[in-house]
Amino acid sequence: MTTYLLDTNAILRFLLKDINSQAEEVRVYLKKAEEGAILLRITSVVVAEAVYVLFKLYGATRKDIYQKLGP
C-alpha cells in the first residue's frame, strides 16, 4: 500500500479552503485513505505547526481548532 506524508500546507488548505484546487486535491487523498486505497501519515510536528498557524495567524479559538483537528 502506498503511504503519503501530509504536510502543514495540505492540512491548512483543506481546513481553510482558501485555495480551492489544493483543498480539492487533499480531499481526494483523504477519500482514498478512507476507502483504504492509500495510507496517510501526519507527524506531531505538522499538527503543532497547523495549530500554531490557525491560532496565531488566523485567530481561530482553541475550541475551533480542537473541533477541526481533534479526535
C-alpha positions, 0 to 999 in steps of 0.5 A: 500500500502506498503511504503519503506524508501530509504536510502543514500546507495540505492540512491548512488548505483543506481546513481553510479552503482558501485555495480551492484546487489544493483543498480539492486535491487533499480531499481526494487523498483523504477519500482514498485513505478512507476507502483504504486505497492509500495510507496517510501519515501526519507527524506531531510536528505538522499538527503543532505547526497547523495549530500554531498557524490557525491560532496565531495567524488566523485567530481561530479559538482553541475550541475551533481548532480542537473541533477541526483537528481533534479526535 
